[in-house]
Amino acid sequence: MDLTVPATAGACTRLAELQDGLCWRQNANYTDVTFLDRYGYCELLGPNGHWHTDAVAVGVLLLGPDTFYPEHAHPAREHYVVLGGTAEWWQHGGGWRRLPPGSLIEHASGQPHAMRTARQPLLAAYLWHDHLQHGAKLTSHRREASDE
């Protein structure tokens, strides 16, 4: 099953070609073992990335199928582009939105947000503009059961 669209297929193919050399990480603020088994990110460009810069952080997030990424927030402004898989995204002040590959998501500084996958995994590229030294912290576990 193809989880991409033409606009994102090239990026996914290139990441697959590079996969053996990518360094995947997990946020040290997260401790739920079930979540950690289905979550990881790879910073490609940034303070801890494969290519170093202190100006931005650019990378990819991977969530496995049937995974809930709990409500969290961070000081950094964040943009996502969904590369593969359709997932649901929640932001404080709005409800859950089902977003397919090619979708753009923006989170303001400090804005609580969450994601959840169903049968499809999620691969999304992210860009952090500022506050690169401050990681995300969980703010609540209540969003999984809620359709707010």
Secondary structure, 3 states (H helix, E strand, C coil): CCCCCHHHHHHHHHHHHHHHHCCCECCCCCCCHHHHCCEEEEEEEECCCCEECCCCEEEEEEECCCCEEEEEECCCCEEEEEEECCEEEEECCCCCEEECCCCEEEECCCCCEEEECCCCCEEEEEEECCCCCCCCEECCCCCCCCCC
